[in-house]
């Protein structure tokens, strides 16, 4: 009987050490990657995008100041940089009233493996060739 009690105590101690030394997934989720979105073509629009991994997916939250009201502005993650945009690899939810939120079916680590990337916001759905904000 004493052996069983000691085994249970040892297992509880091992479990307690494991539980309290293991890195918390909440800590990972709380550390977003922040991308500064700089004004393009004198648009007056600038801001930031926060990319946070939640449950193995990347949540992209875009916040722009100076954005027009009630005008959807397409946004994408492109290969390359703002100075040299490549093909879009992810379409984001349009920025509306300066805000957008998209969940990508990719981990933050896999997204980082695709660097360099640029987050680009277009003027409107009818004016895709003009860019209002971009961040590397």
Backbone torsions as a table, in degrees:
resi	resn	phi	psi	omega
1	UNK	NA	-40.1	179.1
2	UNK	-64.1	-36.0	178.6
3	UNK	-61.3	-43.6	-178.7
4	UNK	-64.5	-42.3	178.9
5	UNK	-62.2	-44.9	179.3
6	UNK	-64.4	-39.5	178.1
7	UNK	-62.9	-44.1	178.6
8	UNK	-62.5	-44.0	179.7
9	UNK	-62.3	-45.6	179.7
10	UNK	-62.2	-43.4	178.5
11	UNK	-62.7	-40.8	178.1
12	UNK	-64.5	-40.7	178.0
13	UNK	-64.0	-45.9	179.1
14	UNK	-61.1	-45.6	178.4
15	UNK	-60.8	-42.5	179.7
16	UNK	-63.7	-42.3	177.9
17	UNK	-63.4	-45.6	-179.9
18	UNK	-61.0	-46.6	-176.3
19	UNK	-63.6	-40.5	-175.5
20	UNK	-86.7	-13.1	177.1
21	UNK	-100.6	-14.4	178.7
22	UNK	-70.8	136.9	179.8
23	UNK	-68.0	134.7	-178.4
24	UNK	-77.4	132.3	177.2
25	UNK	-63.2	-25.8	178.2
26	UNK	-63.6	-36.6	179.2
27	UNK	-63.2	-39.2	178.2
28	UNK	-65.6	-42.1	-178.5
29	UNK	-66.1	-27.0	-176.0
30	UNK	-80.8	-3.9	-177.6
31	UNK	-109.0	82.7	-178.4
32	UNK	-74.6	156.7	170.0
33	UNK	-90.5	122.3	-176.3
34	UNK	-106.4	127.4	179.0
35	UNK	-113.2	123.7	176.3
36	UNK	-78.6	127.1	178.5
37	UNK	-100.1	110.4	-178.2
38	UNK	-89.7	149.8	178.8
39	UNK	-61.7	141.0	175.4
40	UNK	-122.9	145.7	173.5
41	UNK	50.6	40.2	178.1
42	UNK	52.4	36.9	-176.5
43	UNK	-72.8	-25.1	-173.8
44	UNK	81.1	3.2	-178.7
45	UNK	-104.3	131.2	175.7
46	UNK	-154.8	167.0	179.8
47	UNK	168.3	-140.4	-179.5
48	UNK	-153.5	161.5	173.3
49	UNK	-125.6	135.9	176.3
50	UNK	-112.6	126.7	178.7
51	UNK	-112.7	116.6	-175.6
52	UNK	-127.5	133.4	176.4
53	UNK	-83.6	128.1	177.6
54	UNK	-133.5	117.9	178.9
55	UNK	53.1	42.5	176.2
56	UNK	78.7	9.7	177.6
57	UNK	-127.4	154.4	-178.9
58	UNK	-100.5	122.3	174.8
59	UNK	-94.1	125.3	-179.9
60	UNK	-110.2	117.8	179.2
61	UNK	-115.9	117.8	-179.5
62	UNK	-104.8	135.2	176.2
63	UNK	-133.9	117.0	179.6
64	UNK	-117.8	140.9	169.1
65	UNK	-101.1	151.0	179.5
66	UNK	83.9	4.3	-179.6
67	UNK	-75.3	145.5	178.7
68	UNK	-68.9	152.5	178.2
69	UNK	-79.1	142.1	172.5
70	UNK	58.1	28.1	177.8
71	UNK	-125.2	107.0	178.8
72	UNK	-63.9	133.2	179.1
73	UNK	-120.7	112.4	-179.8
74	UNK	-58.2	148.6	179.4
75	UNK	-140.7	146.1	-178.3
76	UNK	-144.4	157.0	164.5
77	UNK	-100.2	122.7	-178.2
78	UNK	-110.1	152.0	165.7
79	UNK	-67.3	150.0	176.4
80	UNK	96.3	-149.5	-177.0
81	UNK	-132.0	172.9	178.1
82	UNK	-62.0	-34.8	-180.0
83	UNK	-74.0	-22.9	-176.7
84	UNK	-144.9	74.0	-176.6
85	UNK	-67.4	131.8	172.4
86	UNK	-98.5	-158.1	-178.6
87	UNK	-69.5	147.8	174.5
88	UNK	-71.1	135.7	177.7
89	UNK	-109.4	-20.4	174.8
90	UNK	-140.4	133.4	171.9
91	UNK	-92.6	129.0	178.5
92	UNK	-98.3	162.8	173.7
93	UNK	-61.1	140.8	-179.6
94	UNK	-58.1	145.4	174.5
95	UNK	-77.3	124.1	179.9
96	UNK	-129.2	124.9	-177.0
97	UNK	55.8	33.7	176.0
98	UNK	85.1	6.3	-176.4
99	UNK	-135.6	147.1	176.5
100	UNK	-153.5	146.2	174.9
101	UNK	-141.0	128.7	-178.1
102	UNK	-137.6	142.8	171.9
103	UNK	-110.1	122.8	180.0
104	UNK	-98.1	140.3	-179.3
105	UNK	-86.0	63.6	-179.4
106	UNK	-155.8	150.5	176.2
107	UNK	-81.2	161.2	177.7
108	UNK	-63.5	-38.6	179.0
109	UNK	-61.6	-44.8	179.0
110	UNK	-65.9	-36.8	177.4
111	UNK	-64.9	-43.8	178.8
112	UNK	-63.2	-32.4	177.0
113	UNK	-63.1	-19.2	179.6
114	UNK	-88.8	-0.2	-178.3
115	UNK	-58.9	148.6	5.6
116	UNK	-81.6	145.7	177.9
117	UNK	-133.0	155.2	175.5
118	UNK	-133.1	136.5	174.9
119	UNK	-97.9	121.6	-171.9
120	UNK	-123.4	136.9	176.7
121	UNK	-117.1	129.3	-179.6
122	UNK	-90.7	160.0	-178.1
123	UNK	-64.1	-44.7	180.0
124	UNK	-166.9	173.2	178.3
125	UNK	-68.1	-25.0	178.7
126	UNK	-95.0	-5.7	-179.4
127	UNK	-132.8	64.5	-175.4
128	UNK	-74.1	-19.0	-178.6
129	UNK	-79.6	-11.7	176.8
130	UNK	-103.1	131.0	-178.8
131	UNK	-106.5	138.0	-178.5
132	UNK	-104.1	-27.4	-179.6
133	UNK	-156.0	149.1	179.5
134	UNK	-155.3	146.7	176.4
135	UNK	-145.0	138.5	179.2
136	UNK	-87.1	NA	NA
